């Protein structure tokens, strides 16, 4: 089993997924294997009955989202084995997959919050040991104005932003190895230019293949560092109470998508810009916007008076 899992991961690696995606595959596969009773000797020991029992144990202390992710990992693993003619068929069709709740977008609360946040962060904070507002603005803007995920930001290179004036774009290594190109407007392009110039002053020139986002030592930002940076930006702007619980950087991406929907973008356009795998995910932003519009109409005082007249 261990050898087959390694072969599967090696094949997946050719698609250039993030290190976190590969780690999740490995973790899900090994955790379920450990719960198989009796311990499997070969993949042929993993009958539908044995797999259902192992997944039942796995689900005992985990959320539906975690179980669903593990199910997808195993489905991909068995699909690989079928393709490689190691096994005749994929048994995951008879293993129940939990239903996950529909996506509920969590944009920043407050109509002017994105603007308040960017203006506050663009000013050097003297309380910081080494303020770098140009870098902080770019991090926020890449999510607010291009809809990038955390992992997609970390994968950006200096050369990922390219194109002629008026046709600037950022090339993104998307989730699941799906690349996409997001057009960027003059404001974000100017923010990137200001950041790169400030970086040149700090550390000298860098090549197109160098990581785009770096810390104050010039080292590529990591997941924890980027999350901390975003939280500190909220704190400095005094908008922490406008950030939905558990969203943090994703709230910026959700704000981008929600504003696209409010400005008339359809689900297909949102899907392409955000790199969604499902049109239903993109549609949820439009549905939430429609609900917000209806709530605003219902809050109209004139409507309340009319209801009293009845």
N, C-alpha and C positions, 0 to 999 in steps of 0.2 A: 504494500500500500504506500509506504513512504517513497519508494522509487517512482511510482506512478504519479503521486502528487507532485514530486519534483519535476517530472517531465511535463506535467500540465502547466506548472508555474513557469517553466522555461519557455513553453509555447506562448503563454499569455504575455510574457515579457517582451516578445517581439512586437506586440501592439503598442508598446511604450505607455502602459498605464502608470499612474503615480505609484510611488513606493508604498503609500498607505493602502491602495487598492490591492496590491500583491500581498501585503501583510495580512489584510482582511481575508483574502482567499485562503492563505496558509492557515490562519488561526481557525477559521470556520471548519475547514476540512479536518484538521487534526483534532479539534474539540469533539466533533461528532464521532470520529473514529474511536476516540477514547471511551465513548459511551456505548459502543456496540458490545453486546454480550451474546455469546462468548466472543472473545477478541478475534477479529478476522485475521486469517492467514493470507488470503488472496482476495481480490475484488469480487470473485464469484461467491464469496461468503455473504456479500451484502445483498441479501434477498429483499424484496419489498417489505416483508414482515419485519425483518431485522432493522431495516432503515426506519420504518414507522415507529418502532419501539425506541430506537436511539433518538429520533427527533422529538418524541414525546418527553424523554428525559431532558433533552437539551432545552425544550421550551418551558420546563418547569420553573426556572428562575430567570427567564429572560423576556424582554419585551417582544411584542409581535414584529416590530421592525427588525430586531436582531435575528429572530427566527426566519423571517422572510429573506433577509440578506444571506443567511446560511443556506437556506433552501436554494437560492439563486446560485450560490457558489458551487453547491453539489450538482445542480442541474448543468452548469457549465462544465464541470469536471467529467460527468458522465457523457455529455455530448462530445467532449474531446475523446474519450475512450471509445465511443462508437465510431467516430471519424477515423480513429487509428486502428479500428477493427480489433480492439482488445476485448470488447463485449458486444453481443448482438443487439442490445437495445438499452434504452434509458429507463431505469425503474422509477424515476422521480415523479412520473405522472400519477403514481398511486400513493405518493406521500403527500399528505395534506399541507397546503401552504396557507399560513394565516392571512386573514384579511387585514390590511393596514388601513388606517383612517386616511381619508382624502387630505391632500395638502391644504393647509390653511395658511395663506400668505401672512407674513408678519413684518410689514413695512414699518419704518419709523413713524411714530405718532406725531401729529402736528403738521399742518400744511407747510410751514416754513422751516421745519427742522433740518432738512438737508442743507439749506442755505446758511442757517445759523451755525451749523456744524463746520462747514467749509470756511466761513469767514473767521470763526474763532480759531481754528487750527492754522490758518494761513499767517497768523501773527505769532512771532517768536514768544514763547513763554519763558520769562526770566527765571521762573522757579525750577525749570528743567536744568539738569547738569550740562547737557549739550543739545540745545534745541535744534531741530532740523525741520522747519515747517514745510519746506518744499517737498521733502520725502513723504511727510505725513499727509499732505494734501493729495499727492498722487495715489497713495494707497486708498484713501477714501473715494477719490474720483474714479478709479478703475472699477470699483463696485457700483458706485452711484450713477455713473455715466456710461459704463460698458457692461455692467451686470456680471462681472467675473466672480467665480467662486474662490475660496481661500486657496485651494490646491492649484487652481489655474494661475493665480497671481504668483505663487511660489515658483511655478514652472516658466514664467516669462523670462526672456532674454532681452538684452538691449536692442537687438535687431528684430524683436517681435513687433515693434511699432515701426511701420514703414509706409511707403506710398508718397505720391506727389502731393503738393499743396492742394487742398480741396478734395483729395481722395485718400486721406490718411486712414489707416486701419491698424488693428492689433490682431495678430495671429495667435489663436488660443489653442492650447493642447487640452481639449475638453474631457469631460468625464467619460470613462469607458473607452478612452482612446479615440474619441470622435473629435477631430480638429474642426475649428470653425474660424471664420473671419468676422470681426465686429468693426463696423465703420466708426470712426471717432471724429468728433467735431472739433472746431478750432480751440474751444476752451480747454478740453482735455489734452489736446496736442500741445498747447502752450504750457500747460502744467507739467507735462512730461519733459519738455525742453528746459524749463526752469529747474526741474529736479536734476536732470543730467548735467546741467551747467554747474549747479551747486555741488554735485558729486565730483565733477572734474576738479573743482577748486579744492575739495577735501582730499581726494585720493589720486588725482591724475587721470589721464585718459584711460578708457576701457574699450575692449573690443565688442563687436556685435554679439558674440556668443557668451559674454559675461552675464550673470544673473542680473535682472533689471532692478530688483528690490534688495537693498542691503541694509545692515544695521549701522550703528554709529562707528563701528570699527572697519567698515567696508566689507564685512563678511555677509554672504547671502542670508537673507532672513529665513528663519525656520518657522514652523507652524506655531509654536508657543509664542515666539517673539512677535509674530504678526497679530495674533489674537490679543496679546498684551497691548500692543501699539493702538489697536482700534479701541479697546476699553479705555485707555488713557486719553484718547481723543474725545470720547464721550464725556469723560470726567472734566477735561479742560473746558469743553464747550458748555458744561452744565446741562446736558440733555439726557443724562442717564435715566431719568424717569420716563423718557419718551421711547426707550428701547424695549421692545417686547422681550419678555423673559426667555432666555435660552436662544435668542437669535444672534445677538452681537454682530459679527461681520455679515451674516446672512441677511440681516435686516436691511443692509444697504442694497444688496442684490434684489431683495423683494421690493424695495422702494423703487428701484429702476424699472422693474417689471410692472408694478402697479401704475406708475406714472405713464408708461407706454400704453397701458390699457385705457387710462383716463384720457389720453390724448388721441385715442382712436385706433391704435394698432390692433390688428386681429390676432387670433390665437396662433395662426401659422407664422406670422412675423415674429411674435414673441418667442415661439418655439425655436426659430432659427437663431435669433439673437442671443438667447440664453442657453442654447445647446441642450434643450430638453429632449429626452428620448420619446416622450409621449405627448401628443397633442392635448390630452386631458389635463396634464399638469399645467400647460400654458393657459388653458381655458379657465382654470380656477382663478387666475388673476382678474379675468374679465368678469366672472361671476361675482367675486368679492367687490369689484368696483360698482357693479350694478346694485348690489345690496347696500353699499354705502350711499349711492345716489338716492335710493328709495328711502333710506333712513333719514337723509337730509330733508327730503320732501315731507316725510311724516312729522319731522320736528317743526315744520313751518307753523307759526302761531295761527295763521288764518285757517289752516286745515283743522286745527284743534277747535276753533270756534265753530266751524261748520259741523263738526261731529257733535258739539253740544246742542246745536239747534234741532237735531233730530229728536 
